[in-house]
């Protein structure tokens, strides 16, 4: 799945009372904050990250606190922007997914702005200055849409910025927990002859006890 779809899949399961179409229409920063809240509630605020130094190729490991997303208020969904005589709203997951289909970066930008345009009229034509101005306005209005952190290499002391992809952290937790659960099923089915449904019907606390008894 595309990372955008993965984030929406998690939120759809975490927020069953919110229609999927509404989630897909949230500004990207609001979506990122909701994912961070789910991470903290389900797995705790610690995020274990990895990076590769572009200067010396050293593999780095670092820890982050997901509560950094709570230090900034999410964007106003009704925010509107003017550029080149046109009106725009903040981009959503739906808009970004549509733009991601374009192989050319310029076409992707055009597709994204067309999706965010809220006025009607002639073909959208914006100068590079208009696009840059619009991008700056949107970034200021929705700071959680992209969170960047400074990473320092202990080997060569190089410093650079990395984008903090909360969806990647969330999906890694889901994948890890799913694999662990499947292993539990295998061990308990082997030890007791239970079906997968039998194992999943047992509470996590009781399942841990049975695994301990079975030597899992």
C-alpha positions as CSV (number, residue, x, y, z in Angstrom):
1,X,0.0,0.0,0.0
2,X,1.0,3.6,-0.5
3,X,2.1,5.3,2.8
4,X,-0.9,7.7,2.4
5,X,-3.3,4.7,2.3
6,X,-1.5,3.0,5.2
7,X,-2.1,6.1,7.4
8,X,-5.8,6.3,6.5
9,X,-6.2,2.5,7.1
10,X,-4.9,2.9,10.7
11,X,-7.0,6.0,11.4
12,X,-10.1,4.2,9.9
13,X,-9.6,1.4,12.4
14,X,-8.7,3.8,15.3
15,X,-11.6,6.2,14.7
16,X,-14.5,4.0,13.5
17,X,-17.1,6.7,14.1
18,X,-15.5,9.0,11.6
19,X,-16.4,8.3,8.0
20,X,-13.5,7.3,5.8
21,X,-14.3,10.0,3.3
22,X,-14.0,12.6,6.1
23,X,-10.6,11.2,7.2
24,X,-9.4,11.4,3.6
25,X,-10.4,15.0,3.5
26,X,-8.6,16.1,6.7
27,X,-5.7,18.5,6.3
28,X,-2.4,16.5,6.3
29,X,-1.3,18.0,9.6
30,X,-4.5,17.0,11.4
31,X,-4.1,13.5,10.1
32,X,-0.4,13.4,11.4
33,X,-1.5,14.6,14.8
34,X,-4.2,12.0,15.0
35,X,-1.7,9.2,14.1
36,X,0.7,10.5,16.8
37,X,-2.1,10.4,19.4
38,X,-3.0,6.8,18.3
39,X,0.7,5.8,18.6
40,X,1.0,7.3,22.1
41,X,-2.2,5.6,23.3
42,X,-1.5,2.2,21.8
43,X,2.3,1.9,22.1
44,X,3.6,4.8,24.1
45,X,5.4,8.0,22.9
46,X,8.8,6.5,22.2
47,X,9.8,6.4,18.5
48,X,12.9,4.4,17.5
49,X,14.3,5.9,14.3
50,X,17.1,5.0,11.9
51,X,19.0,7.1,9.4
52,X,22.1,6.9,7.2
53,X,24.7,9.6,7.1
54,X,25.0,11.0,3.6
55,X,28.6,12.0,4.3
56,X,30.2,8.9,5.8
57,X,27.4,6.3,5.3
58,X,27.2,5.4,9.0
59,X,24.0,3.8,10.1
60,X,22.4,5.8,13.0
61,X,19.8,4.9,15.5
62,X,17.9,7.6,17.5
63,X,14.9,8.0,19.8
64,X,12.1,10.5,19.5
65,X,9.1,11.5,21.5
66,X,5.8,11.3,19.5
67,X,4.4,14.0,21.8
68,X,6.4,16.5,19.7
69,X,3.3,16.6,17.5
70,X,1.2,17.9,20.4
71,X,3.4,21.0,20.8
72,X,1.8,22.6,17.8
73,X,-2.0,23.1,17.1
74,X,-3.3,21.4,14.0
75,X,-4.4,23.5,11.1
76,X,-7.8,25.1,10.7
77,X,-9.7,22.9,8.2
78,X,-11.4,26.0,6.9
79,X,-8.2,28.0,6.2
80,X,-8.2,29.6,2.8
81,X,-5.4,31.1,0.7
82,X,-5.1,33.5,-2.2
83,X,-2.5,33.3,-4.9
84,X,-2.4,34.4,-8.5
85,X,-6.1,35.5,-8.3
86,X,-7.3,32.1,-7.2
87,X,-8.5,30.7,-3.8
88,X,-7.1,27.5,-2.3
89,X,-7.6,25.3,0.7
90,X,-5.1,23.0,2.5
91,X,-4.2,19.7,0.8
92,X,-5.6,16.5,2.2
93,X,-4.6,12.8,2.0
94,X,-7.0,12.5,-1.0
95,X,-5.2,15.4,-2.8
96,X,-1.7,14.1,-2.1
97,X,-2.7,10.6,-3.3
98,X,-3.9,12.0,-6.6
99,X,-0.7,14.1,-7.0
100,X,1.5,11.0,-6.2
101,X,0.3,9.4,-9.4
102,X,2.3,12.0,-11.4
103,X,5.8,10.9,-12.3
104,X,7.0,14.5,-13.1
105,X,7.4,16.7,-10.0
106,X,6.0,19.8,-11.8
107,X,2.9,17.8,-12.9
108,X,2.5,16.6,-9.3
109,X,2.5,20.2,-8.0
110,X,0.0,21.3,-10.7
111,X,-2.3,18.3,-9.9
112,X,-2.1,19.1,-6.2
113,X,-3.0,22.8,-6.6
114,X,-5.8,21.9,-9.0
115,X,-7.2,19.6,-6.3
116,X,-6.9,22.3,-3.6
117,X,-8.4,25.0,-5.8
118,X,-11.9,26.1,-4.5
119,X,-12.9,28.7,-7.0
120,X,-14.2,28.1,-10.5
121,X,-13.0,29.6,-13.6
122,X,-10.4,29.3,-16.4
123,X,-7.5,27.0,-16.5
124,X,-5.2,27.4,-13.5
125,X,-2.1,29.3,-14.4
126,X,0.4,30.2,-11.7
127,X,3.9,31.7,-11.9
128,X,6.7,30.1,-10.0
129,X,6.5,33.0,-7.6
130,X,2.8,32.3,-7.0
131,X,3.5,28.6,-6.3
132,X,6.3,29.4,-3.9
133,X,4.2,32.0,-2.1
134,X,1.3,29.6,-1.8
135,X,3.5,26.8,-0.6
136,X,4.9,29.1,2.2
137,X,1.4,30.1,3.2
138,X,0.2,26.5,3.4
139,X,3.3,25.5,5.4
140,X,2.8,28.2,7.9
141,X,-0.9,27.4,8.3
142,X,-0.4,23.7,8.6
143,X,3.0,23.2,10.3
144,X,2.3,19.5,11.2
145,X,2.0,18.6,7.6
146,X,5.7,18.1,7.5
147,X,7.8,17.9,10.7
148,X,11.6,18.0,10.2
149,X,14.2,17.0,12.8
150,X,18.0,17.7,12.9
151,X,20.1,14.5,13.0
152,X,23.8,14.6,14.0
153,X,26.3,11.9,13.0
154,X,28.6,10.9,15.9
155,X,31.1,9.5,13.5
156,X,31.8,12.5,11.3
157,X,29.8,15.2,13.1
158,X,27.8,16.0,10.0
159,X,24.3,17.5,10.6
160,X,21.3,17.4,8.3
161,X,17.5,17.4,8.4
162,X,15.2,14.5,8.1
163,X,11.4,14.5,7.6
164,X,9.7,12.8,10.5
165,X,7.2,10.4,8.8
166,X,4.7,9.5,11.6
167,X,2.9,7.0,9.2
168,X,6.1,5.0,8.8
169,X,6.4,4.7,12.6
170,X,2.8,3.8,13.0
171,X,2.9,1.2,10.3
172,X,6.1,-0.4,11.7
173,X,4.3,-0.8,15.1
174,X,1.3,-2.4,13.4
175,X,3.5,-4.8,11.4
176,X,5.5,-5.8,14.4
177,X,2.5,-6.4,16.5
178,X,0.8,-8.4,13.7
179,X,3.9,-10.7,13.3
180,X,4.1,-11.2,17.1
181,X,0.4,-12.2,17.2
182,X,0.8,-14.7,14.4
183,X,3.8,-16.2,16.2
184,X,1.6,-16.5,19.3
185,X,-1.0,-18.3,17.2
186,X,1.6,-20.7,15.9
187,X,3.0,-21.5,19.3
188,X,-0.3,-22.0,21.1
189,X,-1.8,-24.0,18.2
190,X,1.3,-26.2,18.3
191,X,1.2,-26.6,22.1
192,X,-2.6,-27.1,22.5
193,X,-4.1,-27.8,19.1
194,X,-6.1,-24.6,19.2
195,X,-7.4,-23.0,16.0
196,X,-6.4,-19.4,15.1
197,X,-9.9,-18.2,16.2
198,X,-9.4,-19.9,19.6
199,X,-6.1,-18.2,20.2
200,X,-7.4,-14.8,19.1
201,X,-10.5,-15.2,21.4
202,X,-8.2,-15.4,24.5
203,X,-7.3,-12.1,26.2
204,X,-3.8,-10.8,25.8
205,X,-3.1,-11.4,29.6
206,X,-4.3,-15.0,29.4
207,X,-2.5,-15.6,26.1
208,X,0.8,-14.4,27.7
209,X,0.2,-16.9,30.6
210,X,-0.4,-19.8,28.2
211,X,2.7,-18.9,26.2
212,X,4.8,-18.8,29.4
213,X,3.5,-22.3,30.4
214,X,4.0,-23.6,26.9
215,X,7.6,-22.3,26.9
216,X,6.9,-19.7,24.2
